[in-house]
Amino acid sequence: MAKIITFGEIMLRLSPVGNDRFIQSDTFRIIPGGGEANVAVSLANYGHEACFVTKLPAHEIGQIAVNALRRYGVNTDYIVRGGSRIGLYYAETGAAMRPSKVIYDRAHSAIAEADPSDFDFDEIMSGARWFHWSGITPAVSDKAAELTKRACEAAKRHGVTVSVDLNFRKKLWTSEKAISVMRPLMEYVDVCIGNEEDAQLCLGFRPDADVEGGKTDAAGYHKIFGQMVAEFGFKYVASTLRESYSATRNGWKALIYDGSEFYESRRYDINPIIDRVGGGDSFSGGLIHGLLTKPTQGEALEFAVAASALKHTINGDFNLVGADEVEALAAGNANGRVQR
């Protein structure tokens, strides 16, 4: 298995119990999570040496996040301690026609104010096979954007494959700012992951897809995937295709393109959704594992889609499944019968 580096922010998620609303709650669950941390947990569960890189305060609240990563086998040796706070976000779980809601409280977090001197990215990338980041990290602050660039540069110096999940977050930055920061970073990227909104708002590409209407025709992505590969030289472009019928029922599949052939995965009807937070991250983790271990892009994609379908059934940000469970679902075992 491979040494894989992920870099970003891990936060503490505060959520009401069950489907309670914020305004009726007097108790919140503390759930650590964040895009690249979620990917690291998935990869550790599949047997890789997954290393998460960030900066966290050197106090007990920061330690909650470190302990959560260690619990699931993530290497925390490259986590720098310092700064004044850990980012928070509040997540209210929707149901039926009521959507889920996220409120951020992450300004001035330790990683948002970290300096280049905090990290030796050449040491971090030494011996690694893969480096993964997401568009959330450079959106956190200009300093975090600079750190992302330095990490990518070090990855390329060491011959490390680089993947990005575009992950546009409108509560963190505008499309104009995202495009100005993200497009230059694409020169370092080998594998680009993102949905239809991400491609448009981060890179300026727009597929023919009626997402709000619940229609995601994979053929609408073929043209922009070709344009993205032609412009940035990606080895692979992948996108999840979510059919959102309600907060608790989604259709879920994905598409991948290697510069010559497209592959569309099988479709899952996920109903009911237990927790969709981290669904995209579980897809990224599954795709990285698949591309490292499977002989074809189709098999890699089927693993990733099955992994992310399973994540929708698990509370919290982390996808707590092993490779054997994912393989079973990808092979068609979806009846949910008790295993005795």
KAVENSUL-V529957 format. One line per field, one symbol per residue. phi: phi as a letter, one per 40 degrees, with the letter a starting at -180 (. if undefined). psi: psi as a letter, one per 40 degrees, with the letter a starting at -180 (. if undefined). burial: 1 if it has 16 or more other C-alpha atoms within 10 Angstrom, else 0. A space follows every 10 residues. Layout:
phi = ???
psi = ???
burial = ???
This chain:
phi = .bcbbbbibb bbcbbccfbc cdcbcbbbcc bciidccccc cdcccchccc bbbabbdcbc cccdcccccc dbgccbcccc bigbabcbab bbccafcccc bbbcbbcgcd ccbcbdccbb ccccccgcba bbabcccccc accccccccc ccccdccbgc cbbbbdfcbc cbaccccccc ccdccccccc bbbicccdcc ccbgbbccac cccgbbcdcc cdcccccccc cbgccabbac bbcccacbab caaabbbbgb bcbbccbbcc acccaccgcc cccccccdcc ccbbcbcccc cccccccccc dccbcgcccc bccccccccc chcbcgcccb
psi = iihhhihahh ihhhiihbei ideehehhih hiiicddddd dddddeeigh hhhahiifad dddddddddd deehhedehh haidiiiiih hhhiibehii hhhigeifid ddeiidedhg ddddeheidi hhiieddedd iddddddddd dddddddefh hhihhdghhe ediidddddd ddddeeeehd hhhiaddddd ddeeihighg ddeehghdde eddddddddd defidihihi hhhgdieehi ihaiiiheed iihhiihhhh hihdhehedd dddddddddd ddeididddd dddddddddd deehiidihg iidddddddd eegfeeihh.
burial = 0111111111 1111110000 1100000001 1111111111 1111110111 1111111100 0100110110 0111110111 1110111111 1111100001 0100011111 1111000110 1101100111 1111111111 1011111111 1111110101 1111111110 0100100110 1100110111 1111111111 1111111110 0001110100 1101110110 0111111111 1111011111 1111111110 0111101101 0011111111 1111111111 1000001111 1111111111 1111111111 1010011011 0000000000
